[in-house]
Amino acid sequence: MRKLCPKADPLGRLPDVHPCAIPRHIAIIMDGNGRWAQEQGFPRIFGHRGGAMSVRKVVEEAGRLGVEALTLYSFSTENWKRPADEVQALMDLCVAYCEGELDALVREKIRFRVIGRREGLPEPVLAALDAVQEATRDIVGPTLCLAINYSGRAEIADAARKIAEQVASGELSPQQIDEATLAERLYAPDLPEPDLMIRTAGEMRLSNFLLWQLSYAELYVTDTYWPEFGEAELHKAVRSFASRSRRFGGLEPEATDSRDS
């Protein structure tokens, strides 16, 4: 059974999509903040602030649609290469979001999780993230997962390192290692794998995001910049997902000929 927020009303929000066709887990690469701002003649940081407003709208609407988990790619390990003032502004925005949304997350019964490497993140950011995680830790409801200082390759490497340490200590034998062994050592093994991955701003790449977990996810790319992505765009993505047949490497089931019945 899905873990739903109190305001979940999928039929009310999308009456043309069966609730069972709503993805359990949506992952989003939130792209285009800087380009959106620059096209309007503003500094890139203005776009990141606009993107933070979209986060609020999408989190709320995903809850109303009955989505069980929402993972947002907020800051990659490669993003440290950006100008120092932009990086600092992004860190400040993270702290402001955590402090500003804590009460709403608790009220809406949304559990907050973080994936990524803690090393390198400023102490105020870690403190803000930890405070929200602790305050929502025991909530039984949908999960908002923030990927910050995250790399899909690093996640797999970290899981492999844990396995190697357990083999070296004798806790695990090489013969016991399979896909499940690695999956259980990823950053959030309790979350269902994403059914749908959305990327905004039109780029056709994964950008080192959830490389293991997205193996069978449906991909949806929109030219819409993230600050302009709201309820209507989320509905388009979910409708697209619901219209697809997921075969997981198999074949379409053969249609039954009514004349044979």
N, C-alpha and C positions, 0 to 999 in steps of 0.2 A: 504494500500500500504506500502511496506517495505521502511525503511529509509536506503538507500544504500550509500556507499562511491563512490566517483567519478570514481574509478578504478574497480568497480564491473563488473565482466565478468564471471558469473558462467558457462555458456556454453563453454567459452574458456578454463576455468580451469578444468572443469569436464564435458566433452561432453557426457558422458554416464549417467549422472544424470540430470533429468528434474529440472529446476530452482525452480519449486514449491515444489520439494522434499527436497530442502536444508533447514535445520532447521533454524528457525528464531532466536532462542536463544540457544547458547551452553554454558554450564557451565563445567569448568575443575578443577579437583583436581590435582595440579601440584606436583607429588610425585616422589621421587627417586633421588633428587639432591645429597644428602649426600652419598648415596650408590654408585652412579655413580662415584663420586670423589674418594671415598675410594678404589673402585675396581681398580682405576688407580694409586693408591698410593699417592693421594693428600689429603689435608685437606678438611673437609666438605664444608667450605666456597667457595672453588674453584667450587664445584658443584652448589652452589647457583648463582655464577656469570655466569656459563654456562646456568643455567635455565633462567636467565634474557635475554640472547640472544635468547632463544627459545620463550620467550614472544613476542619479536619483530617480529620474523618470523611468529608466529601463528596469531598475531593481523593483520599483513599485509595480510596473506592469507585468513583469515576469511572475511576480507573486500572484497577481490577479488571474493570470493565465494558468496557474497551477504548475509552474516549472519548479522542480525540486531542488535544483542546484544551478547556480549561475557563476561562472568563472570569468573574471575580467583580467586581461593582460594589461597591467598598468605601467610596469617599468621592467625592462629586460636588463640582463647583465651587460648587454652591448650599449645601453642608453647612457652609461657613464661617460661615453665618448662625446656626448653633447656638450655645448658650452656650459661652464660652471654655473653661470647665473640661471640658466634654464633648469639645470639639475636641481639647484637649490630651490627654485620656485616649485618644482614638482614635489620635492620632499615636504615643503611647507604646505602644499595643497593636500598631501596625504594626511598630515597631522590635522589640518583643518577639517578634512572630511571625517576622520575618525571621531574628532571631538564634536562635530556638528550633527553627525548621524547616529551616534550611540543610542540616544533615547528613542529615536524612530525605529531602529533595529530591534531593540528590546520590546517596544510596544507592538510591532508587527510580528514578533516572534520569529525573527530571522537570525540564524546562527552565522557568525562571522568567522572565516578561516583565512589563513595566510599561507601561501606556498612560495618557496624561493629560499635563497641563502640569506641568513641573518648577517653574516660577515660583510662588513662594508656599509651597512645601513647606519645612519646617524642615530645616536641614542634617543633623541626626542621622537623619531619615527618609530623605533622599536617600542618605546614606552607607550605611544599612542595605539599602535597595533595590538600590543599585548593587553592593554586595558579593554579594548573592545572584544577581543577574543575571550578574555576571562569573564566579562560581563554577560556574554551570550553562550558560554560553553555548555550549559546544561539545557539550552533551549532545544526542544524537539520540534523542528519545523524546517522550512527550506534553508539552504545554505548559500550565503554569498561568499565566494572564495576570491581573494585578491592575490594575483600573481605579481609579486614585487621583488626586484633583484632576482628575476627568474630566468632560467635557461633550460630548455627541454633536454639538451645534451648533458648539462650539469646534473639535472635530476636523475637521469639514467646512470651517469657516472657515480653519483652518490649512492644510489641503490646497489650498484655493482660493488662498490667499496664495502658496504655493509655485508654483502654476501661473502666477499673475500675474507673479511675479518672473522666471520663466523666459521668459514671453512678452516682458516688458520688456527682458530681456537678449538676446533673439534666439535663445535655445536652443529655443524652442517657438513654433509659429505657432498662431493661434486655430483654424485649420482642422484641426489635429491633435487638438484636445481632444474627448474623448468620455468615456463613463462610466469606462472603464478608466484614463484619464489621472488622474482624481480618485481612484479606488480605490487606485491604486499609490502615492498620496501620503498615505494614511491612516496612523495610528500603527503598525499591525501588518499590513501588506499581505500578508505571507507566510502568515498564518493563514487557514484556510478560513472562510467566513462561517458564523455560527452556524446550526445546523439547528433547535435548540430553545432557547427562552428561558423560563426558570422565574422566576416572581416569588412570593415568600412573603408571608404576612400579608394576602392577599386584595385588595390594591389593583389596580385595573384601569387601569394606565397604564404608559408606558415610562420616564417620569422622565428624559428626555434621555439615554438609554442606547443606544449603538450604533445611532443613527438610520439610518445608511446600511446597515450590515451586516445589520440585522434585517428587511430588506425582504421576504424570503420565509421567515423563520423561523416555526416552529410555536410558539404561545404556550401556556404552561401556568401557571395561577394556582392557588395553594393557600392556604387560610386558615391553614395552619400557620405559626407564627412561626419565624424563622430559627434561634433557639437550639434548637428542637425538631425541626428538619429533619435527618434522618439517612439511613441506608441505605434504610429502608423507603419513605420519602417520595421519594427519588431513583428507586427502582424504579418507583413509581407513575407518576412523570413520564415515565420512559423507556417504560414499557408504553403509556401514552397516546400518545406520539409514534409508537411502532411500529404502532399500530392505525390511523393516519391515512394517507390517500392524498395525497401532495404533488403538485399539478398545475402549480405555477409559472405560473398564468394560463391553462393549457390545459384540456382536458376529460379526463374519465375515459376510459381506453381501453375501447372497446366489447368486451363479452364475446363470445367465439367460440361460435357455435351448433354443438354437436357433430354435429348432423344434417347440417351442410354439409360435414363432413369425410369 
